[in-house]
Amino acid sequence: SILPQRSLEDSFRAAMPDGRLRLQNEGGPGPMRRRSTAAPQPIVIDMMMQQYQMARLDKFWRETTKCGCLPFEMPDPLDESNTLLTTFGGDEIAWAGLAADVWRATFSLAVLRNA
């Protein structure tokens, strides 16, 4: 693959899936109930890339996932033997230049399930 297959370990972040439904209340906090046990798990990953890999990620996001709408499989950042079914999260892909032709891409994903 042209794209990096592993995220940077020092910046990987994951949170518990939130399958709760918060109900509105006129006064005070609203009650909550379980919405679904199949809530996606949010994760944030960083990857080091070169310019050509950035272009490939942009093309993957635009064409393969239809601007982040379609799911895709990727290696599990915590377990190399596992594959995850994911979608891009709500945040845009952020780029930070580190050196000549070295970039850090940061993006959020929603893990739908183990593939």
Buried (B, 14 or more C-beta within 10 A) or exposed (E): EEEBEEBBEEEBEBEEBEEEEEEEEEEEEEEEEEEEEEBBBBBBBBBBBBEEBBEBBEEBBEEEBEEBEEBBEBBBBEEEEEEBBBBBBEEEBEBEEEEEEEBBBBBBBBBBEEB
